């Protein structure tokens, strides 16, 4: 009786081991998912905009890809499949993030250029009025020189914007606006001082 029970338990254990072995040998790596993930990460890595604007998201895609391969090598295919999905998702997000970042920079650059051009026009008008009213005690040659330098900076901002170097366009336009603001302030203060003397 004990022998039959022992034989039954041994047979059950052998069957369980055989079933586990069959399932393990039937499990296959998620090749299709892993291929898609690898291709998606490669696309993101080869996009210079992603490198410049979405490096942290790209790093997460690379990390998921490494984890995917580690799990596949260890024959933990469900985990490998999950990491493959993560890698693909992060790679696609990195590409989308880069496009969105560039679009925001383009819009910011356009706004900065517009504000700079308005400042350029208003400062030019102030400077022309100062010349027409005998300078009001201003150092007009220096202000003319400062204005010419600001105009050159403004032209370089416009060139950068036209060449899709948006960050540079923003920086240069802010530099020009700062110089123009200093000129406008100096002229305005001179006008106020002259008016007080009247």
Rosetta blueprint (number, residue, H / E / L):
1 X L
2 X H
3 X H
4 X H
5 X H
6 X H
7 X H
8 X H
9 X H
10 X H
11 X H
12 X H
13 X H
14 X H
15 X H
16 X H
17 X H
18 X H
19 X H
20 X H
21 X H
22 X H
23 X H
24 X H
25 X H
26 X H
27 X L
28 X L
29 X L
30 X L
31 X H
32 X H
33 X H
34 X H
35 X H
36 X H
37 X H
38 X H
39 X H
40 X H
41 X H
42 X H
43 X H
44 X H
45 X H
46 X L
47 X L
48 X H
49 X H
50 X H
51 X H
52 X H
53 X H
54 X L
55 X H
56 X H
57 X H
58 X H
59 X H
60 X H
61 X H
62 X H
63 X H
64 X H
65 X H
66 X H
67 X H
68 X H
69 X H
70 X H
71 X H
72 X H
73 X H
74 X L
75 X L
76 X L
77 X H
78 X H
79 X H
80 X H
81 X H
82 X H
83 X H
84 X H
85 X H
86 X H
87 X H
88 X H
89 X H
90 X H
91 X H
92 X H
93 X H
94 X H
95 X H
96 X H
97 X H
98 X H
99 X H
100 X H
101 X H
102 X H
103 X H
104 X H
105 X H
106 X H
107 X H
108 X H
109 X H
110 X H
111 X H
112 X H
113 X H
114 X H
115 X H
116 X H
117 X H
118 X H
119 X H
120 X H
121 X H
122 X H
123 X H
124 X H
125 X H
126 X H
127 X H
128 X H
129 X H
130 X H
131 X H
132 X H
133 X L
134 X H
135 X H
136 X H
137 X H
138 X L
139 X L
140 X H
141 X H
142 X H
143 X H
144 X H
145 X H
146 X H
147 X H
148 X H
149 X H
150 X H
151 X H
152 X H
153 X H
154 X H
155 X H
156 X H
157 X H
158 X H
159 X H
160 X H
161 X H
162 X H
163 X L
164 X L
165 X L
166 X H
167 X H
168 X H
169 X H
170 X H
171 X H
172 X H
173 X H
174 X H
175 X H
176 X H
177 X H
178 X H
179 X H
180 X H
181 X H
182 X H
183 X H
184 X H
185 X H
186 X H
187 X H
188 X H
189 X H
190 X H
191 X H
192 X H
193 X H
194 X H
195 X H
196 X H
197 X H
198 X L
